Amino acid sequence: MITVWGRKTSSNVQALMWCIGELELSFTRYDVGHKYGGNDTPEFLSMNPNGTVPVIRDGKGSPIWETGAILRYLSNRYAKDPFWPEDLEARTHIDKWAEWSKINIALNFTAPIFWRVVRTAPQQQNQDEITKAIHKLGNVLNIAEKQLQQHHFIAGNHFTLADIQFGHILYRYFDIEINRPYHPALINYYDKLTERPAFREHVMISYKELSVS
Ligand SMILES: N[C@@H](CCC(=O)N[C@@H](CS)C(=O)NCC(=O)O)C(=O)O
């Protein structure tokens, strides 16, 4: 049994929960962080000194934090080919796209765009900054677009760990009111993700509680 500490409105928790759903693992999840609090207690900080979510424990194992490390742990322990291949070269290819997604997609979307649109009052929003951030993210999404024109998924023709790191951001990206650059293969890919039950359950979640308006 996996224990998860983290509110379901956290994008990192969503990535983790989507992975747990795809791997059909049993879990208990506690709402921690943001309006739920609980991430500044001595007990929580002894598990994760950063005070961030998610944190997991697998059975009586040590606490694990950092979403990328958690996803790799779950995949090493519970996933099979082709989600997380045995072959080192094939696995590294998946890991490369997962890492690329975390650094280029999540970091260029969450704070620079999502927070500025959803977590900032409309009268305080800086449209110039938002437009520049959308353009910057768009340049990275051009790389994903090319990849998705040639493959069904972000790292090739199978659904893998890289799709979790890449795709979990897309619900919010396509749901918020912004002018998005046109990426037809990305739209088609996103539509396919929305047909996955675990994506619908763990990622397509209202972010209203984060909104200031
Ligand atoms: N690098 C960490 C970042 C974790 C992080 O920043 N989590 C956010 C939620 S997405 C958090 O804990 N925010 C404080 C809160 O929810 O109270 C990871 O990938 O797990």
The ligand as an SDF file (V2000), in Angstrom:
LIG
                    3D

 20 19  0  0  0  0  0  0  0  0999 V2000
   10.4670   19.7900   -7.0060 N   0  0  0  0  0  0  0  0  0  0  0  0
    9.3260   19.3660   -6.2040 C   0  0  0  0  0  0  0  0  0  0  0  0
    8.3610   20.5390   -6.1230 C   0  0  0  0  0  0  0  0  0  0  0  0
    7.2530   20.2630   -5.1360 C   0  0  0  0  0  0  0  0  0  0  0  0
    6.3390   21.4800   -5.0070 C   0  0  0  0  0  0  0  0  0  0  0  0
    6.7440   22.6380   -5.2300 O   0  0  0  0  0  0  0  0  0  0  0  0
    5.0930   21.1970   -4.6320 N   0  0  0  0  0  0  0  0  0  0  0  0
    4.1280   22.2620   -4.4650 C   0  0  0  0  0  0  0  0  0  0  0  0
    2.7500   21.8080   -5.0390 C   0  0  0  0  0  0  0  0  0  0  0  0
    2.8220   21.4540   -6.7740 S   0  0  0  0  0  0  0  0  0  0  0  0
    3.9280   22.5530   -2.9910 C   0  0  0  0  0  0  0  0  0  0  0  0
    4.2150   21.7330   -2.1410 O   0  0  0  0  0  0  0  0  0  0  0  0
    3.4210   23.7520   -2.6990 N   0  0  0  0  0  0  0  0  0  0  0  0
    3.1240   24.1420   -1.3580 C   0  0  0  0  0  0  0  0  0  0  0  0
    1.7360   23.7740   -0.9130 C   0  0  0  0  0  0  0  0  0  0  0  0
    1.0020   23.0810   -1.6340 O   0  0  0  0  0  0  0  0  0  0  0  0
    1.3830   24.2020    0.1960 O   0  0  0  0  0  0  0  0  0  0  0  0
    8.6660   18.1350   -6.8560 C   0  0  0  0  0  0  0  0  0  0  0  0
    8.8130   17.9690   -8.0740 O   0  0  0  0  0  0  0  0  0  0  0  0
    8.0290   17.3440   -6.1390 O   0  0  0  0  0  0  0  0  0  0  0  0
  1  2  1  0
  2  3  1  0
  2 18  1  0
  3  4  1  0
  4  5  1  0
  5  6  2  0
  5  7  1  0
  7  8  1  0
  8  9  1  0
  8 11  1  0
  9 10  1  0
 11 12  2  0
 11 13  1  0
 13 14  1  0
 14 15  1  0
 15 16  2  0
 15 17  1  0
 18 19  2  0
 18 20  1  0
M  END
$$$$
